[in-house]
């Protein structure tokens, strides 16, 4: 019986080895070894680079596009060819963008898209340029420049190549929106001030609330919270800093208490979902 099991195991392993050798990946590695005399390790490294640049296997959501941008680690002084590139997934368009465009105009819609895509690129280790944004949004660099100037006047943080020195200044648009809510601003006021739709505002508040409730349950490390709720460690840290500051203000503490009560109520009434948000914020 033991010998039969060992034979079956060895047979499966041999079969796996034969089938694996017939894949395109293994054929590519063998071709590099034969034609260019590269070692197996070097050949596999070339394969990984090709897959990263030309065959992004990450699942795309509706409205997302793949784009190659310069690494955030690169500084000025190099030619474009010499700079390290990063392949990123960016959310070019979501349903609430149309709501913003219909209410406030195309320029307002574009500014929301700029904030979202530049932040997404930065979270993936890249920085977009004004030319990148113009290409993706179908407008000239001059138009993007006007949008950037208007956003900078609002003191919002812009993750944009050419503005690296200023990235540490200001606050991100997500933190800005949540901060306004904690200051007892209504949805309509936040919508008017920031140019974001009510739908987008609710999504940011939902993320903030999940982070707040995770801390309530004794999860303190940003990395751990980010893993459980599917958000970046940087965003979690940003919201935790905002939460800490809000707890020092009496009026904002009352707002936090109200949000906690609502979350506890909804957690009892609404089944948890894997991806979608069960949060239904009360209109104010």
N, C-alpha and C positions, 0 to 999 in steps of 0.2 A: 504493500500500500504506500509506504514511504517513497519507494523508488518510483512508483507510478506518478505520485504527486510531483516529485522532483523532475521527472521527465516532462510532465505537462507544463511545469513552470519554465523549464529551459526551452521547451518548444515555443511557448508564448513569447519569451524574450527574443528568441531568434526571429520569430515572425515579425515582431515589433521592429527589430533592427532592419529587416529587409524592407518593410513598408516605409519606415522613416527615411531610408536611403533613397526612396523614389520621390520624395517631396521636392517641390521647386526650390525650397530653401537649401536642402542638402545638395541639390544639383548645382545651385549657384556657388556654394562653398567649394564643391569639388572642382568646378570650372576655374575659380580663382586659384586654387592650389595647383591645378594642372597647367593653366596658361601663364600665370604670373609668379608661380613658385612661392605663394604666400603660405604661411603656417596656418593650421586649423584655427588658432586663436585670432590671427590677423584677419583671416577670411570671415570669421563670424563677426568680428568688429565692423568690417565693411558692410556685411549684411544688415547689422543693426542700424548703421547709419543710413543706409538706403531705405530701410523700412520706415525709419523715423521721418525722413524727408519726403518720401513719395507715397508711402502706404500707411497713413495714420489709421490705426485700428480702433481708436476711441469712438465710442458711440456718440453720434451727433443728435442733439435735440432739434426740434423744429426751429428754424430761424438762425441756426448756428452755421458758421463757415470756418474753414481751416485757412490759416494765413501764416506766412513765414515772416518773422520780425527779428530785429537785432536784439541780442541778449541784453538784459538790464545791467550786466556786469561790464559791458563795453563802454569806454569813454571816448571822447573826441580825439582825433589825431590819427586814426587809422583810415585806410580806404575801405569802402563798403565790402570789397572782396575779402579783406583780411579779418573782418569782424565776425564773431561767432553768431550764428543764427539759431532761432528757436521756433519750432512749429507750434502754433497755439490755436485753440478753438475759441472763437468769439461769437457772442450773441449779437448778431447784426440787427435783428428785429424781433420784437415780441408784440403781442396783441395790444398792450397798453400804449405802445409807441403811437399807434394810429389814433388813440384817444387823445393823446397830447397834441398830435399834429392837427386833428380836427378842431380842437379847442383853442390852441395857442399859436398854431402855424408851423410850417416846416422847419423854421430855424430852431424853435423850441424843441421839436422832435429830434432834430439833429444833435442838439446839445445833450439831451438825455442819452442818446446813443454813444456820443463821444465819452461821456463819463463812464458809462457801463463798459464799453470795449477797452478803453485804456486801463481801467482797473482790472478787468479780466486778464489782459495781456500781462500786466505787472505781476499778478498772482501766479502766472505760469512762467515767470522769469524773463519777460521781454518788455521792451518799451516801444510803443508805436510813435511814428512821426506824423506831422500834419499831412505829409504826402500820402502816408499809409491810409489815414482816415479819409482823405479826399477820394482816393481810389476805391475804397470799400463803400463809401456813401454816395459815390457818383457826382461829386462836386469838385470845384477847384480848390487848390491849397489856399488861395486868398479867402474863399468863403469859410474854410475851416479856421483860418487865422482870426477872422472876425468873431466866430463862435468862441474860440479860445480866449480872446480878450474879454468877452462878456462873462465867461465863466470865472476868469481870474478876478474880475471886479467883485464877484460874490465871495471871494476868499475861500473857495472850495479847492480841495487838494486835487491836482491834476497829475496823473502818472503819464507824462509825455516826454519823449526824447527831446532834449534841448532845454528842458526845465528840471533836470535832475537835481540841481542845487536847491530848487524850491519844493521838492517832493515832501520834505519833512515839515513844511509849513502848512498851516490851514488844517481843515478836517475833511475827511472823505464825505462824499455826498450821502452815503448811507447813514453815517454817524450824524451828519447835519440834520437829516430828516427826522431821525429818532429823537435827537436833542430838542427839536422844535415841538415834537409831540409831548415830551416830558415837561416842557414849559407851558403846557396846557393850550397849545395852539390847536385849532380845529383842522379837520381834513382840508376844507376849502382854503384856509389860510396857508397851510403847508403846500398845497397844490399851487397856489398863486405865487408864493415866495420861491419855491424850488423849480417849478415847471414840470414836476413829476405827476403822473396820474395817481388817482386814489388807489388803484390796483397795485401799483409799484410801492406806494407808501405802506400799504397793508403787509406786503411781502417782507419789507425791511423790519416792520414792527413785529411780525411773526418770528423772524430769526432772532431778534433781540429778546423776545419773550422766552423762546426756547433756551437761550443761553442763560437767562436769568433763572429759569426754573431748574436747569441743570445744576447751577450753583446752589440753589435752595436745597437740592437733594444731596449736597456734599461733594459734588464733582468740581474741583477747583482748578485743575490744570487745563490750560487753554488747548493744548494738544489733544487731550482726552475728550473735552467737550466737542471740539471740531470733528473728531472722528465719529462721535455718536450722532451729531446732527448734520454731518456732511458739509461743513463749511471750513474755510481756511483758518489756520491758527492766527494769522494776522487779523482777520475780521473779528474772531472771537476776542482777541486781546483788546482790540479797539472798543468793542461793546462792553467788555469788562471794565475798562477805564471809565467809560461813560456811566456805567452802573455805579461804580464806586463814587464818582463825583455827584451823581444824582442822590445818593443816600445821605449826603451831607446837607442837602437842601430840603427844608420842611415841605414845601409845596410839591417838589418832585418826588419825595418819599410817598406822599399821598397818591400820586399818579402811579408809582410802582406798585403800591398796595392794591390799587384798583385793577391793575393789569394782572397781578398774581391771582386775585379772586376770579377774574374772568378766565384765566388759563385753567384753574382748578375746576371750574364749572364745565368748561368745554371738554376737558379731559374725561370727565364722567359721562358726558352726553354724546360725544362724538368718537367713534372708533378710530384708532390710530391707523394711518395709511403709510405705505412704504415711501411714497414720493410726494403725493399731493398734500397740500396744507388743509387741515381741518379747521383752521382759525377763521372765525367770522367776527370781524371787529365791529363794535357798536358804532353806528353813525353818530356824529356829534354836530 
